[in-house]
C-alpha cells in the first residue's frame, strides 16, 4: 500500500476519533500497511473495531463500522485484488498456511517467529540483574527460615547484611575536573541490603547550588544510599570533594577548635608545602652564608617543588587561611560550643558533642557534596535554627536525610522521594513535595492502568491470530508495539503509619510533681546548682514540652520527676499507682543487637506466645519479617519504634520521652503526635521538633540556662522560637 493511502486513512480516523495519540496512530498505520490481509468488513472490524470503540465510547458500533468501511474501500480502491464485501472467495487450489508464514519470515531477518513459543532476545545486562534478584529472593527465603530459629547468631552468620550495589553508568559535567562542576548524574543504580532490594534501576542527579532532601519511610534505605555514596561503592568522580556526617569524631588530645580547622585538607596541604619551601630556602641561605655544603643531599631535599612559595601563598590567601580559626570558632559557637569547650581536648567531650564536632568539621571543610544523615539529632532548637540559617547560604550540592519537616521546609530546594525501589525527584521544599506527591502518584497509576488495558487488548489479538496466515504480520506488529511500551510499575499503596499506645486508667490528682525543689551535683558550690526552688505538677491529662539549650538541665529535670535523682531540697510528689515509662535519647544502647525484636520483647515481658509478641510489635509498625530479623539489621527509625514498643509493653500511665523523634521518619513523627494527643496517660517530653510539640502538647516550659529555674511559655514553642531567632540575627 502507498504511503498516501495510509496517511489518508489515518486522517479519516483522526477526524472521526479525535483522541488518537502518536503511539496509537503508529500502531494503526502498521496494520494498514498490509491491506491484503484485510478484505472484508468483518476483518477490519476485528482488527480495529474494539480499539476504536474504546477510544470513542460515545460512538455506537454501527457508527464505528461505517467509518471502518470507508477505510476499507479506500485501501482497496486501486488494488487489483478481488474485493467482495462480506462474501467468501473460492480458491482454485489448497493453500499450506504454515509454508506461507515460514516463507514470509525468511524474507525478513527482523521478523519474529510467533509460531515458535520459545523465541527470545537475550539482554546480558538484564540477565545479570535477573540472576542477582534470584539470589536475593533465595537469601530472603533463607532469612525467613533462619529467623524462626532461636539461635540468632547463626542467622547473622548465614546472611550478609552489607549493602551491595550494581551501577550501570555515571555521567558528570566535563568541567568537574577543574572544580567548577555543575551536575552529577548516576544511572542504573541497584541497591540491595540483607536480601532485600532497596533500589532497582534508579537514577539520581545532583546539581551544584541545590539542596536536596531525601525522604521516605523508615527502613526504605535512605542511610544505606548515603553510605554507598560515601564509601565508594557507588562510583563518583574521583576528584569530587565529598563529606558524609554519620559518625562522631574520635576523641584525642587535640583542641576542639583545632580539630575542626584540620578538617580543611586543602588548607593543611598548602600549609605543609609552604613550611617545606620556607625550610628549603632557609637551608639554602645558611649554606650560601658559610660557603660550605654537602655534595649529597637526601631525597626530600633533592625533590623539586611543583609550586613556588609565591604561588602557595597566593592560594592560601584565596582560601582565606588566615581567617580559618575565626570561621571555625563561629561555626562551633553556632552549634552550642562555649569558649571553654572549644579550647578543651576532644576526648573530654561526650558522644553527642563529638557528633556536633563532626558536623562542624564538615561545614568548615565546605565540600563539593555534603551528605547529612539526621543532622538535627542531638541539637537543641537554638542550634537547629542556626544550622538552618547557615545551610540557606550553602553554595555547593547537599543531600540531607531528616525527620524534621520544619527543617526540611527551610533548608531544601528539592526533594528525592524513596519509594517502591525508585527515587522520584520533586522541585520545591517538603511542603511543596507533599502538595504534589499524591497527584503525581494518581497520575502514574492512571498511566499504568491505561497501558495495561492496551497491552491486554493487543495481547488478546496476538493470542487469537498467532497461527492465522492472514493476520501473521498484524500480530508481529502488535508484538513490536508491546515491546516498545515503557516499563511502568503499579503504585503500591503505603500503609498509613499508626502507633497504638496502651489503654490505661486515669489517676486522680495529685499524680506527680516537684514542690520547691533544688538540685545540685556533688562538687557544685552553693548557688551554682542546676535547679533552685522549682515547682512543676502533672496529671494523666498533662501534655508538657520542655525546651531549652543543651546543658540547661532538661534531662536532669526528667530524672528528678521519675525519681532516678533525689532533690537536694524540696519534695517530690508521686501517686501510689503511678507506673512510669521512660524513653531515653540513648535508647539504642539499651537494646541487645544480636537478638530479634521478639526475643527482646520476651525478655521484657516473659510468658506470652509469639502471636501476642507480634501484636505488641505491630502496634508500632514492626510487622512482616521485621520481628524475626536481628536488631542490628534494623534502621535507626525501626530501633526507635522497638524501644517504644518495649516501653509500652509494661502499660505505663505516665510517659517521659527524651527526644523521641530521633531517627523517625516524618510520617511516624506525625503519627506519634496524634497518638500522644489521644493517650489517656500523662506525657512530659523533651523535643525541639516544632511539629510534634504543636500536635500534642498543651504546655511549653523553658528550662533556663544558668538560672536554675523554669518559665512557662504562654505563646508556646513559637514564642520561644521567635526569641531565639532574634538572638541569632544579632550576631549572624
Wavefront OBJ file of the C-alpha trace (Angstrom):
o trace
v 0.000 0.000 0.000
v 1.247 3.502 -0.796
v 2.023 5.935 1.995
v -0.579 8.316 0.583
v -3.409 5.810 1.090
v -2.210 5.016 4.615
v -1.868 8.697 5.534
v -5.303 9.427 4.052
v -6.781 6.596 6.122
v -5.175 7.961 9.284
v -6.552 11.435 8.502
v -10.069 9.995 8.281
v -9.658 8.180 11.597
v -8.169 11.277 13.269
v -11.119 13.368 12.080
v -13.660 10.853 13.398
v -11.753 9.867 16.571
v -10.077 12.989 17.929
v -8.267 11.298 20.828
v -5.758 9.289 18.756
v -2.245 9.745 20.115
v 1.031 9.272 18.244
v 1.615 5.756 19.562
v -1.866 4.589 18.610
v -1.568 6.162 15.156
v 1.703 4.303 14.634
v 0.038 1.059 15.687
v -2.916 1.557 13.321
v -0.558 2.529 10.489
v 1.290 -0.748 10.933
v -1.961 -2.681 10.474
v -2.958 -0.693 7.394
v 0.417 -1.340 5.709
v -0.843 -4.818 4.700
v -4.346 -4.242 3.225
v -4.237 -7.643 1.501
v -4.787 -9.199 4.935
v -7.982 -7.191 5.428
v -10.522 -7.899 2.692
v -13.909 -7.798 4.435
v -15.798 -5.526 6.798
v -15.703 -8.180 9.488
v -11.907 -8.476 9.268
v -11.276 -4.743 9.565
v -13.724 -4.528 12.455
v -11.968 -7.400 14.218
v -8.635 -5.629 13.728
v -9.651 -2.087 14.696
v -13.265 -2.021 15.835
v -12.796 -2.783 19.527
v -9.871 -0.345 19.729
v -11.859 2.472 18.102
v -14.858 1.877 20.351
v -12.549 2.118 23.345
v -11.143 5.420 22.074
v -14.590 6.901 21.402
v -17.097 5.315 23.808
v -19.738 7.851 22.733
v -19.934 6.305 19.246
v -22.131 3.293 18.582
v -20.922 0.092 16.943
v -22.785 0.953 13.760
v -21.036 4.339 13.515
v -17.638 2.735 14.011
v -18.397 0.108 11.348
v -19.396 2.865 8.943
v -16.068 4.692 9.359
v -14.070 1.471 9.018
v -15.997 0.623 5.862
v -14.781 3.891 4.336
v -11.243 2.973 5.245
v -11.676 -0.475 3.702
v -12.923 0.945 0.386
v -10.072 3.464 0.320
v -7.470 0.748 0.887
v -8.743 -1.390 -1.998
v -9.651 1.449 -4.344
v -6.561 0.947 -6.542
v -5.992 -2.704 -5.738
v -6.161 -5.489 -8.307
v -7.359 -7.856 -5.640
v -10.832 -9.213 -5.914
v -12.840 -7.175 -3.391
v -16.057 -8.778 -2.220
v -17.892 -7.193 0.681
v -18.860 -9.831 3.164
v -18.501 -12.698 0.645
v -16.265 -15.764 0.529
v -13.668 -16.236 -2.235
v -13.397 -19.648 -3.884
v -9.783 -20.842 -4.022
v -8.548 -22.751 -7.081
v -6.206 -24.945 -5.002
v -5.494 -25.681 -1.307
v -3.006 -23.408 0.470
v -0.394 -24.534 3.043
v -0.637 -21.737 5.600
v 2.460 -22.724 7.575
v 4.663 -22.702 4.484
v 3.458 -19.209 3.628
v 4.271 -17.967 7.118
v 7.750 -19.533 7.069
v 8.455 -18.004 3.658
v 7.284 -14.633 4.905
v 9.600 -14.926 7.900
v 12.574 -15.862 5.723
v 12.081 -12.695 3.679
v 12.861 -10.515 6.678
v 15.513 -11.229 9.288
v 13.845 -8.819 11.724
v 10.522 -10.670 11.814
v 9.607 -12.538 14.997
v 8.604 -16.200 14.663
v 5.332 -16.076 16.547
v 4.691 -19.762 15.866
v 7.699 -20.664 17.955
v 6.804 -20.171 21.593
v 10.470 -20.312 22.635
v 11.677 -17.171 20.791
v 13.514 -14.610 22.887
v 16.084 -11.838 22.665
v 18.638 -12.029 25.487
v 19.914 -8.832 27.098
v 23.071 -9.784 29.022
v 22.696 -6.876 31.421
v 19.094 -7.733 32.232
v 20.065 -11.390 32.559
v 22.720 -10.496 35.162
v 20.177 -8.418 37.098
v 17.692 -11.298 36.964
v 20.303 -13.643 38.420
v 21.044 -11.145 41.214
v 17.326 -10.864 42.005
v 17.044 -14.650 42.097
v 19.888 -14.813 44.631
v 18.243 -12.073 46.690
v 14.957 -13.966 46.797
v 16.793 -17.110 47.841
v 18.564 -15.131 50.602
v 15.220 -13.762 51.746
v 13.757 -17.276 51.966
v 16.781 -18.371 53.961
v 16.327 -15.362 56.223
v 12.684 -16.221 56.869
v 13.574 -19.825 57.668
v 16.548 -18.956 59.849
v 14.579 -16.213 61.613
v 12.391 -18.878 63.152
v 15.393 -20.402 64.902
v 16.154 -19.446 68.430
v 19.862 -19.069 67.784
v 20.011 -15.636 66.150
v 23.810 -15.744 65.926
v 23.617 -18.456 63.287
v 21.203 -16.206 61.400
v 23.681 -13.353 61.344
v 26.430 -15.662 60.118
v 24.213 -17.071 57.377
v 23.169 -13.762 55.811
v 25.389 -10.955 54.558
v 23.746 -7.707 55.603
v 26.239 -5.413 53.919
v 24.848 -3.149 51.159
v 25.552 -4.390 47.634
v 25.449 -2.217 44.553
v 25.248 -2.507 40.797
v 25.700 0.643 38.775
v 25.312 0.939 35.026
v 26.572 4.416 34.249
v 27.900 7.690 35.623
v 27.562 10.967 33.787
v 29.018 14.192 35.049
v 29.696 17.649 33.709
v 33.050 17.727 31.840
v 34.131 20.787 33.788
v 34.253 18.842 37.048
v 37.955 18.224 36.571
v 38.555 21.914 37.049
v 36.447 22.048 40.186
v 33.656 24.080 38.548
v 31.286 21.149 38.249
v 27.587 21.725 37.645
v 25.854 18.364 37.980
v 26.437 14.659 38.529
v 24.024 12.059 37.212
v 24.151 8.481 38.499
v 22.116 5.999 36.479
v 21.143 2.341 36.688
v 21.568 2.043 40.472
v 20.597 -1.276 42.090
v 20.966 -1.222 45.883
v 20.429 -4.353 47.994
v 20.728 -4.997 51.707
v 20.313 -8.281 53.562
v 18.488 -9.972 50.701
v 16.133 -7.009 50.248
v 16.089 -4.858 47.112
v 16.106 -1.183 48.134
v 16.631 0.442 44.719
v 16.186 -1.027 41.252
v 17.439 0.644 38.071
v 17.175 4.085 39.683
v 18.922 7.353 38.880
v 19.811 10.488 40.795
v 21.041 13.871 39.554
v 22.780 16.325 41.877
v 23.193 19.910 40.681
v 25.586 22.399 42.210
v 23.809 25.002 44.322
v 20.824 22.740 45.032
v 19.978 21.434 48.498
v 18.191 18.086 48.279
v 16.121 16.385 50.929
v 15.967 12.565 50.865
v 12.682 11.350 52.374
v 10.931 8.006 52.724
v 9.664 5.542 55.292
v 11.927 4.062 57.980
v 13.875 1.099 56.616
v 13.413 2.118 52.971
v 17.194 2.535 52.505
v 17.983 6.254 52.869
v 21.003 5.767 55.132
v 22.227 2.824 53.027
v 22.215 5.054 49.932
v 24.259 7.761 51.670
v 26.742 5.157 52.915
v 27.078 3.705 49.419
v 27.881 7.163 48.051
v 30.449 7.996 50.740
v 32.144 4.580 50.931
v 32.956 4.440 47.239
v 30.630 1.517 46.497
v 28.648 3.930 44.346
v 31.167 5.325 41.880
v 31.522 9.106 41.885
v 34.116 11.245 40.107
v 37.456 10.732 41.847
v 38.230 14.420 42.237
v 34.890 15.228 43.857
v 35.258 16.502 47.414
v 32.606 14.668 49.467
v 31.909 14.630 53.210
v 29.386 12.351 54.937
v 28.454 13.238 58.531
v 27.387 9.991 60.158
v 29.741 9.121 62.992
v 31.092 11.147 65.863
v 34.641 12.493 65.754
v 37.205 10.385 67.596
v 38.416 11.753 70.932
v 42.047 12.857 71.291
v 44.205 15.461 72.984
v 43.628 17.893 70.093
v 41.645 21.005 70.951
v 38.109 21.059 69.546
v 38.782 24.259 67.580
v 41.969 22.875 66.052
v 40.245 19.577 65.204
v 37.683 21.474 63.131
v 40.354 23.563 61.353
v 42.221 20.368 60.419
v 39.151 19.144 58.539
v 40.071 21.501 55.683
v 42.528 19.141 53.984
v 43.410 21.588 51.191
v 44.438 24.287 53.664
v 46.523 21.782 55.646
v 48.219 20.618 52.427
v 49.109 24.168 51.372
v 50.476 24.994 54.821
v 52.665 21.873 54.729
v 54.047 22.839 51.297
v 54.668 26.394 52.500
v 56.577 25.137 55.537
v 58.675 22.821 53.355
v 59.526 25.596 50.897
v 60.434 28.038 53.642
v 62.656 25.408 55.283
v 64.380 24.751 51.964
v 65.051 28.470 51.460
v 66.403 28.833 54.980
v 68.724 25.852 54.495
v 69.936 27.154 51.144
v 70.579 30.603 52.624
v 72.570 29.164 55.525
v 74.766 27.170 53.159
v 75.419 30.193 50.978
v 76.452 32.223 54.030
v 79.021 29.663 55.164
v 80.136 28.794 51.672
v 80.020 25.190 52.626
v 77.616 22.400 51.880
v 77.496 18.740 51.479
v 77.585 17.353 47.991
v 74.996 14.751 48.830
v 71.507 15.512 49.887
v 68.670 13.344 50.965
v 65.830 12.600 48.574
v 63.483 15.024 50.238
v 65.797 17.987 49.717
v 66.537 16.909 46.139
v 62.856 16.786 45.201
v 61.938 19.887 43.222
v 58.754 21.544 44.486
v 55.926 21.713 41.975
v 54.885 25.158 43.236
v 56.791 28.273 44.175
v 56.426 29.895 47.546
v 54.612 32.839 45.953
v 52.065 30.514 44.313
v 51.389 28.668 47.578
v 50.905 31.894 49.496
v 48.574 33.188 46.783
v 46.417 30.060 47.132
v 46.419 30.360 50.928
v 45.238 33.923 50.531
v 42.481 32.774 48.143
v 41.132 30.209 50.638
v 41.399 32.781 53.476
v 43.664 30.530 55.525
v 44.377 33.341 57.966
v 40.662 33.500 58.882
v 40.282 29.746 59.401
v 40.264 29.772 63.219
v 37.782 32.641 63.353
v 35.459 30.866 60.899
v 35.739 27.557 62.757
v 35.045 29.283 66.073
v 31.919 30.904 64.625
v 30.609 27.509 63.483
v 31.314 25.903 66.857
v 29.626 28.784 68.650
v 26.542 28.405 66.464
v 26.371 24.701 67.334
v 26.453 25.485 71.059
v 30.153 25.146 71.964
v 31.309 27.526 74.673
v 34.798 29.083 74.526
v 35.930 26.676 77.237
v 34.717 23.658 75.243
v 36.408 24.924 72.068
v 39.765 25.105 73.851
v 39.392 21.740 75.575
v 40.533 18.361 74.193
v 38.052 16.412 72.099
v 38.392 13.339 74.334
v 36.712 15.277 77.165
v 33.515 15.683 75.106
v 30.577 13.270 75.273
v 29.421 11.312 72.239
v 26.687 13.847 71.439
v 29.123 16.758 71.486
v 31.652 14.864 69.352
v 28.844 14.293 66.861
v 28.334 18.054 66.749
v 32.081 18.433 66.306
v 31.954 16.180 63.233
v 29.132 18.321 61.822
v 31.166 21.481 62.471
v 34.157 19.967 60.654
v 32.016 19.130 57.620
v 30.546 22.633 57.449
v 34.013 24.173 57.796
v 35.510 21.991 55.033
v 32.817 23.196 52.552
v 32.900 20.055 50.339
v 31.519 19.866 46.792
v 28.890 17.395 48.019
v 27.714 17.359 51.638
v 25.805 14.297 52.897
v 23.930 14.780 56.173
v 22.070 11.979 57.973
v 19.715 13.361 60.641
v 21.871 16.426 61.435
v 19.333 17.825 63.916
v 19.699 14.842 66.246
v 21.481 15.873 69.452
v 20.886 19.574 68.650
v 18.744 21.932 70.689
v 16.320 24.325 68.991
v 18.801 27.200 69.030
v 21.447 25.124 67.227
v 18.841 23.840 64.726
v 17.815 27.402 63.857
v 21.457 28.412 63.436
v 22.080 25.384 61.185
v 19.071 26.335 59.047
v 20.439 29.871 58.581
v 23.917 28.528 57.754
v 22.703 25.984 55.179
v 20.434 28.518 53.475
v 23.661 30.150 52.249
v 25.234 26.829 51.122
v 26.515 27.201 47.541
v 27.557 23.597 46.763
v 25.376 20.499 46.496
v 23.834 18.911 49.586
v 21.791 15.770 50.251
v 20.161 15.581 53.690
v 18.036 12.988 55.489
v 15.905 14.460 58.269
v 12.700 13.761 60.200
v 12.146 17.464 60.970
v 9.703 18.778 58.384
v 10.216 22.387 59.505
v 13.968 21.996 58.962
v 13.351 20.442 55.519
v 10.993 23.262 54.590
v 13.529 25.934 55.497
v 16.631 24.282 54.018
v 15.804 22.193 50.940
v 15.231 23.389 47.369
v 14.367 19.921 46.000
v 13.217 16.568 47.373
v 14.004 12.971 46.391
v 11.263 10.563 47.464
v 12.461 6.996 48.007
v 9.573 4.610 47.429
v 8.801 1.370 45.546
v 12.535 0.789 44.837
v 12.794 4.070 42.929
v 13.882 7.665 43.505
v 11.444 10.339 42.363
v 12.531 13.959 42.079
v 10.270 16.823 43.183
v 11.054 20.514 42.883
v 10.489 22.675 45.942
v 10.714 22.094 49.687
v 8.939 19.452 51.773
v 5.567 21.219 51.875
v 5.562 21.575 48.091
v 6.533 17.905 47.808
v 3.579 16.876 49.961
v 1.207 19.005 47.902
v 2.241 17.428 44.570
v 3.121 13.855 45.632
v -0.399 12.419 45.797
v -1.428 13.996 42.490
v 1.659 12.624 40.748
v 1.095 9.147 42.180
v -2.534 9.179 40.976
v -1.368 10.221 37.512
v 1.247 7.439 37.433
v -1.380 4.869 38.418
v -3.710 6.088 35.647
v -0.886 5.775 33.118
v -0.159 2.249 34.286
v -3.844 1.209 34.153
v -4.257 2.639 30.634
v -1.143 0.866 29.403
v -2.229 -2.448 30.928
v -5.622 -2.195 29.206
v -3.903 -1.514 25.889
v -1.460 -4.396 26.449
v -4.328 -6.733 27.252
v -6.153 -5.755 24.050
v -3.048 -6.213 21.905
v -2.075 -9.496 23.555
v -5.590 -10.877 23.082
v -5.321 -10.196 19.364
v -1.880 -11.860 19.193
v -3.065 -14.939 21.115
v -6.101 -15.267 18.874
v -4.403 -14.869 15.497
v -0.812 -16.000 16.080
v -1.265 -19.004 13.764
v -3.520 -17.245 11.243
v -1.684 -16.692 7.946
v -3.656 -13.572 7.054
v -3.018 -11.999 10.456
v 0.626 -13.003 10.987
v 2.042 -9.606 10.037
v -0.557 -7.826 12.181
v 0.316 -9.982 15.160
v 4.007 -9.247 14.656
v 3.280 -5.528 14.512
v 1.322 -5.668 17.743
v 4.091 -7.614 19.446
v 6.525 -4.877 18.475
v 4.179 -2.241 19.903
v 4.032 -4.162 23.206
v 7.830 -4.457 23.313
v 8.284 -0.708 22.767
v 5.945 0.257 25.594
v 7.698 1.919 28.566
v 8.254 -0.158 31.699
v 5.618 1.315 34.007
v 5.027 -0.018 37.519
v 1.852 -0.056 39.589
v 1.802 2.268 42.589
v 1.865 0.269 45.795
v -0.200 1.925 48.484
v 1.818 2.744 51.579
v 0.209 1.628 54.795
v -0.752 4.613 56.906
v 1.518 4.881 59.915
v -0.263 4.428 63.227
v 1.123 3.912 66.723
v -1.107 2.296 69.368
v -0.317 3.295 72.926
v -1.819 1.156 75.718
v -5.217 1.991 77.168
v -4.731 2.930 80.850
v -6.943 4.142 83.668
v -6.832 7.774 84.724
v -5.463 8.569 88.155
v -6.982 11.207 90.418
v -4.691 14.187 91.152
v -2.194 14.815 92.545
v -0.304 12.382 90.323
v 3.227 13.719 90.034
v 5.084 16.907 90.854
v 8.063 18.756 92.313
v 7.440 21.204 95.138
v 10.093 23.887 95.801
v 12.849 21.521 94.666
v 16.521 22.460 94.396
v 19.189 20.205 92.966
v 22.950 20.321 92.525
v 25.510 17.678 91.613
v 28.275 16.772 94.065
v 31.067 19.344 93.996
v 28.893 22.234 92.844
v 29.115 25.323 95.031
v 26.042 26.785 96.710
v 24.106 28.926 94.285
v 25.596 27.138 91.239
v 23.197 24.182 91.269
v 21.146 23.035 88.298
v 17.773 23.996 89.835
v 16.724 26.336 92.607
v 13.237 26.141 94.173
v 11.482 24.623 91.138
v 7.766 23.747 91.217
v 6.002 21.775 88.463
v 2.982 19.426 88.547
v 1.444 16.944 86.137
v -1.537 14.583 85.935
v -2.823 11.996 83.472
v -4.162 14.739 81.196
v -0.899 16.703 81.129
v 0.886 17.272 77.815
v 4.035 19.195 78.746
v 7.005 20.010 76.483
v 10.363 21.001 77.984
v 12.565 23.225 75.799
v 15.905 24.912 76.342
v 19.539 24.821 75.348
v 21.613 21.672 75.691
v 23.123 21.540 79.163
v 20.344 23.606 80.727
v 19.080 20.572 82.673
v 16.101 19.188 80.720
v 17.167 15.552 81.138
v 18.075 16.230 84.773
v 14.548 17.550 85.375
v 13.060 14.389 83.837
v 15.187 12.207 86.124
v 14.071 14.237 89.149
v 10.439 13.701 88.158
v 10.925 9.960 87.572
v 12.752 9.568 90.895
v 16.082 8.484 89.367
v 17.676 11.544 91.061
v 16.886 12.757 94.554
v 16.447 16.517 95.111
v 18.919 18.382 97.276
v 15.974 20.098 98.946
v 12.217 20.158 98.439
v 9.700 17.372 97.871
v 8.727 15.041 95.041
v 5.028 14.099 94.902
v 4.062 10.737 93.381
v 0.754 8.768 93.197
v 0.992 5.277 94.660
v -0.408 3.703 91.452
v 1.902 5.677 89.184
v 3.584 3.498 86.518
v 6.300 5.436 84.702
v 7.617 4.738 81.204
v 10.914 6.465 80.377
v 12.246 6.776 76.801
v 15.914 7.788 76.761
v 17.501 9.563 73.811
v 20.210 6.881 74.026
v 17.680 4.071 73.698
v 19.846 2.135 71.201
v 22.369 1.464 73.984
v 19.631 -0.392 75.869
v 18.970 -2.860 73.022
v 20.681 -6.241 72.603
v 21.694 -6.062 68.959
v 22.336 -9.761 68.237
v 18.821 -10.988 69.051
v 15.464 -10.438 67.335
v 12.729 -7.990 68.418
v 10.528 -10.906 69.527
v 13.324 -12.252 71.730
v 13.942 -8.758 73.111
v 10.259 -8.332 73.943
v 10.192 -11.787 75.559
v 12.950 -10.640 77.924
v 10.886 -7.557 78.840
v 7.532 -9.322 79.363
v 8.130 -13.104 79.518
v 5.454 -15.768 79.365
v 3.494 -14.729 76.257
v 3.188 -16.548 72.934
v 4.736 -15.357 69.668
v 1.380 -14.161 68.328
v 0.986 -11.766 71.269
v 4.552 -10.517 70.863
v 3.877 -9.888 67.189
v 0.747 -7.917 68.085
v 2.691 -5.750 70.524
v 5.382 -5.048 67.926
v 2.829 -4.484 65.168
v 1.283 -1.698 67.250
v 4.445 0.281 66.464
v 4.870 -0.673 62.825
v 7.175 -3.690 63.240
v 5.367 -6.277 61.133
v 6.173 -8.765 58.384
v 9.651 -10.250 58.766
v 10.980 -7.373 60.916
v 10.228 -9.136 64.262
v 12.365 -12.082 63.080
v 15.388 -10.075 61.931
v 18.359 -9.330 64.207
v 18.053 -5.905 65.821
v 21.446 -4.920 64.396
v 19.942 -5.049 60.874
v 17.099 -2.641 61.667
v 17.254 1.003 60.646
v 17.551 3.770 63.234
v 13.847 4.540 62.997
v 12.874 0.889 63.386
v 15.045 0.646 66.506
v 13.256 3.699 67.918
v 9.900 2.031 67.276
v 11.156 -1.108 69.013
v 12.193 0.963 72.038
v 8.689 2.499 72.160
v 7.121 -0.978 71.907
v 9.274 -2.251 74.795
v 8.322 0.807 76.823
v 4.573 0.462 76.255
v 4.517 -3.303 76.797
v 4.630 -2.553 80.556
v 1.418 -0.468 80.282
v 2.743 2.821 81.768
v 0.236 5.521 82.733
v 2.777 8.367 82.595
v 5.311 8.747 79.760
v 8.612 10.628 79.890
v 10.066 10.967 76.399
v 13.564 12.406 75.872
v 13.997 13.365 72.187
v 11.682 10.622 70.870
v 11.799 11.853 67.244
v 15.471 10.978 66.671
v 15.734 8.684 63.595
v 11.955 8.549 62.987
v 10.648 9.474 59.534
v 8.300 12.429 59.047
v 5.163 10.262 58.786
v 5.986 8.445 62.035
v 6.607 11.748 63.840
v 3.148 12.904 62.767
v 1.636 9.588 63.892
v 3.456 9.879 67.233
v 1.990 13.329 67.802
v -1.547 12.148 67.036
v -1.204 9.064 69.245
v 0.158 11.033 72.206
v -2.699 13.507 71.899
v -5.204 10.638 72.374
v -3.209 8.758 75.006
v -5.075 8.584 78.340
v -1.979 8.876 80.498
v 0.265 11.848 81.237
v 3.076 12.974 78.911
v 6.175 15.076 79.561
v 8.598 15.221 76.655
v 11.834 16.925 75.677
v 11.862 17.823 71.992
v 12.969 20.516 69.585
v 10.575 19.255 66.880
v 8.084 22.070 66.408
v 5.505 19.961 64.554
v 5.433 17.279 67.295
v 5.079 19.850 70.096
v 2.243 21.628 68.274
v 0.435 18.329 67.634
v 0.259 17.008 71.188
v 1.449 19.473 73.848
v -0.751 21.872 75.801
v 2.059 23.466 77.841
v 5.613 24.516 76.976
v 8.141 25.134 79.760
v 11.549 26.737 79.221
v 14.418 25.321 81.273
v 16.611 28.368 81.883
v 20.336 28.093 81.360
v 22.438 29.019 84.425
v 19.393 30.410 86.225
v 18.191 27.247 87.896
v 14.526 27.798 87.131
v 11.541 27.134 84.871
v 9.410 29.559 82.883
v 6.106 28.726 81.256
v 5.922 29.991 77.660
v 2.361 31.225 77.250
v 2.860 31.618 73.483
v 4.020 28.022 73.153
v 7.067 26.909 71.212
v 6.514 29.673 68.637
v 7.252 32.305 71.300
v 10.497 30.569 72.234
v 11.481 30.158 68.585
v 10.982 33.859 67.813
v 13.123 34.834 70.779
v 15.929 32.567 69.558
v 15.712 33.908 66.004
v 16.076 37.476 67.252
v 19.120 36.432 69.299
v 20.762 34.659 66.354
v 20.206 37.534 63.944
v 22.019 39.850 66.309
v 25.390 38.147 65.725
v 24.992 36.359 62.369
l 1 2 3 4 5 6 7 8 9 10 11 12 13 14 15 16 17 18 19 20 21 22 23 24 25 26 27 28 29 30 31 32 33 34 35 36 37 38 39 40 41 42 43 44 45 46 47 48 49 50 51 52 53 54 55 56 57 58 59 60 61 62 63 64 65 66 67 68 69 70 71 72 73 74 75 76 77 78 79 80 81 82 83 84 85 86 87 88 89 90 91 92 93 94 95 96 97 98 99 100 101 102 103 104 105 106 107 108 109 110 111 112 113 114 115 116 117 118 119 120 121 122 123 124 125 126 127 128 129 130 131 132 133 134 135 136 137 138 139 140 141 142 143 144 145 146 147 148 149 150 151 152 153 154 155 156 157 158 159 160 161 162 163 164 165 166 167 168 169 170 171 172 173 174 175 176 177 178 179 180 181 182 183 184 185 186 187 188 189 190 191 192 193 194 195 196 197 198 199 200 201 202 203 204 205 206 207 208 209 210 211 212 213 214 215 216 217 218 219 220 221 222 223 224 225 226 227 228 229 230 231 232 233 234 235 236 237 238 239 240 241 242 243 244 245 246 247 248 249 250 251 252 253 254 255 256 257 258 259 260 261 262 263 264 265 266 267 268 269 270 271 272 273 274 275 276 277 278 279 280 281 282 283 284 285 286 287 288 289 290 291 292 293 294 295 296 297 298 299 300 301 302 303 304 305 306 307 308 309 310 311 312 313 314 315 316 317 318 319 320 321 322 323 324 325 326 327 328 329 330 331 332 333 334 335 336 337 338 339 340 341 342 343 344 345 346 347 348 349 350 351 352 353 354 355 356 357 358 359 360 361 362 363 364 365 366 367 368 369 370 371 372 373 374 375 376 377 378 379 380 381 382 383 384 385 386 387 388 389 390 391 392 393 394 395 396 397 398 399 400 401 402 403 404 405 406 407 408 409 410 411 412 413 414 415 416 417 418 419 420 421 422 423 424 425 426 427 428 429 430 431 432 433 434 435 436 437 438 439 440 441 442 443 444 445 446 447 448 449 450 451 452 453 454 455 456 457 458 459 460 461 462 463 464 465 466 467 468 469 470 471 472 473 474 475 476 477 478 479 480 481 482 483 484 485 486 487 488 489 490 491 492 493 494 495 496 497 498 499 500 501 502 503 504 505 506 507 508 509 510 511 512 513 514 515 516 517 518 519 520 521 522 523 524 525 526 527 528 529 530 531 532 533 534 535 536 537 538 539 540 541 542 543 544 545 546 547 548 549 550 551 552 553 554 555 556 557 558 559 560 561 562 563 564 565 566 567 568 569 570 571 572 573 574 575 576 577 578 579 580 581 582 583 584 585 586 587 588 589 590 591 592 593 594 595 596 597 598 599 600 601 602 603 604 605 606 607 608 609 610 611 612 613 614 615 616 617 618 619 620 621 622 623 624 625 626 627 628 629 630 631 632 633 634 635 636 637 638 639 640 641 642 643 644 645 646 647 648 649 650 651 652 653 654 655 656 657 658 659 660 661 662 663 664 665 666 667 668 669 670 671 672 673 674 675 676 677 678 679 680 681 682 683 684 685 686 687 688 689 690 691 692 693 694 695 696 697 698 699 700 701 702 703 704 705 706 707 708 709 710 711 712 713 714 715 716 717 718 719 720 721 722 723 724 725 726 727 728 729 730 731 732
